[in-house]
């Protein structure tokens, strides 16, 4: 089986003046394995190679990468699905975020924006003795929202985020914001909407759609953002 050329983005800020590319060949048998398997193999050959990983099951969101030009999770992306005619597997860090080292990016702004939407249940009624109940119908409204694993694949693919990361919450954070706006147990809808009502937090979205195209969980952040905009516009009328 023909060997695979892996092109790695490399950058060690304490040693390198600028990023560089490293080409390494791996056995063709890696075609049927995951991109993360390739990285772990290469790590045994060069222990300085740096990347994030944890659960390797597509749940933790640690190993978001740019693989042959598309953001995805290394642990659930099959090598053969990404290879083109050149038999090349190019692995780069997520775009739009500062590189700490090699394939590891600084996600400080990403999580600061996530914190802005107050990702926890707010309910000012007396605490019940057991739990806050929810009908099956209300629970179903959260499907397609709660599954976000904060991998940043959608946000790092968003040009609006690249341009305004300090002000625009980004698709991942806004998907989570809508998740709490839709939760029947949450009583802070008006307060949440008020905090989003400015030119940047939500309305900086230009409907490009990269967020939905690149979500490895098949979620639709652009749809959630559109519904938040509609809620804000109704509040104004």
N, C-alpha and C positions, 0 to 999 in steps of 0.2 A: 504494500500500500504506500502511495506516494507520501513523503514527509510533508508536514505543514510548517509554513513559515509564520512565526509569531513575532509581530512587531510591537515592542513594548515602549511606552512612554516612560522615560527615566528622568528623574530630577532630584538631586540631593543638594539643597540650598547651601549647605556648609562646604560643599566641594565643587559644585557646578556653577559656572557663570550663567548658563541658560539650559533649558530642557534639551534632551537629545533622544534619539530613537535607537533601540537595540533590537537587532534581528536575531532570533534564535529558532532553530529547527527542532520540532518534536515529532515523534513517531506518528504515522498516519492512523494508528489505532485510536488516537485521541478524538477522531472525528465523531465517534459515538458517545463521547463523554461531555461533561459540562466544562464551560470556560474556567470555572473555579478549579477544576481538576488540573487543567493546564497550568494555572498559576501556582498551585501547590507543588506540582512537579518541578517547575522552574525554580521555586523557592529552595528545593533540595539541592539544586545545582549552583544557585547564587543566593546565599542567605541575606544579602543586602536588599533584595527585591522586597518592596513594601506595599502591602494592600490590606484592606479590611475584610474580615469575614467573621461569622459566628455560627449561626444555626445550620447553614447550608441547605435549608429547606424552603427558601422563599418566604420566610416569616419575619426575620429580624430586620431586613432591609439594610444590612451592613455593607454588602458588596455591590452597591450600585456602580456601574462602569459604563464607559462609552465603548461599545464593541462594534467595530467596522461601521462607525458613524451613527450608531443607534444606542440610546441609553437602555440598559437592561440590568438584570441581576445576574451576576456571574454564575451563581449556583443553580439556576434553572434555565440557563441558555445553552442549548446544545451547539457544540462546535460546528457540526455539519450544516446546521441551519443558518450559520452566519458566513460560511465560506463562499466566496465568489469564484469566478473563473481564474483568478490569480492564485488561488489556494493560499490566501493570506488572511491571517487573523490579527487584526490590529486592535490593541487594547490600550485605551487612554483613560485618564480620570474624567469624572463628570465635568462637563463644560460650565462656564459661568461662575465657578467658585475657585478661590485661591488654592493652589496646590501646596500641600505641606511637604510631601515627599512622594515621588513616584506616582502611584495610583490613589493616594490618599488626599482628599480635599478638606479644606476648612469649612465646616458646616455651621459655624457660629451664627451667621446672619439667618440661615435657614431656620434654626431652632429659636432664635429670638423672635422671628416673625410668627412661628408656631405658638410661642408663649403669648403673643399679643392677642390671639383669639380666645384666650382663656379656655383651654381644652379640658374642661371639667364641668360636671353638672352643677348648675346654680339653681337652688330652690329655696325660696324664703318662707315656705310653709313649715309648720312644726314637723319635726322628724318622726316618721312612723315607727312603730314598735319593731317591725320586721324589715320590710323593704318597700320601695315605691313601685307600685304595680303599673303595668302597661298592657294595653290590649294587644292582641296579635296584629291587628290592623296598624296600630301606631308603631309597633316594633318593626313591621315590614317597611315603614318609611325610611328606616335607617340602613336598609340593604343597599349596597353600592357606595356607602359612605364610611361606615365603621371599619371596613377592611383595609383601609390605607395603613401601610407599614412604615411610613416616613422614610422611604429609601431615597427621596429627593430626585428620582429619575424624571419626574414630570417638571418640577420646578427648575432644575438645571437645564432643561430643554426649552425653557420659555424666554423668548427675547425680551419681553416686558420685565422679567426678573433680572436679566443681564443689565438692562439699562437703569433700573431703579431698585436694587436689592435692599436698600435701607428704608424704602417707603412702601413698596408694593409687597403685600403679604405673600403672593405667589400661589400657584394652583393647589399645592398640597395643603397649605394652611387654610385656604378658602374652602377646600373640600371638607376639612375638619370643622370649619366654622359653620358650614351649612348643616353638618351632622348634628350640631347642638341646637341650631335654629329649628331643626325638624323634630327634636326630641320632646315628646309630650310631657315629660317629667321636668323639663327646664322652664323656669318662670322668668328668665332674663332676656326674652326675645327683644324687647324694645331697647334695652341697654346695649345688647350685642350689636344691633343694627346701628345705633347711634355712633358707636366706636368705628364702624366701617364706613360711615358716611363722609367721605372726603375724596378729593380727586385721585388719590393714589392707591389706597388700601384695596379696593375692588375695581374701580373704574379704569385703572391703568391696563387692565386686560384688553387685548385687541382682537380676541377671538381667533388667534392663529391656529390653535388646535394641537400644537405639539404635545401638550400635557396629556391629552387623551390618547394620542397616537403612541406615546412612549410609556404609558403606565403598565408595568409588568403584571399588575393584578387585574387588568381589564376594566378599571374604573373610568369614570367620565368627569374629571374635574371641570372641564369647560361647561358642561351642563349645570353643575352645581353653582358655578360662578354666575351663569346667566340667571339662575333662579334667585340668587342673592340680590343681583341688580334689580330684578323685578320686584322683590320685596322692598328694597330701598325706594324705588320709584313710586310704589303704592303708598309708602309712608309720607312721601312729599305731597301727594295729591289730596 
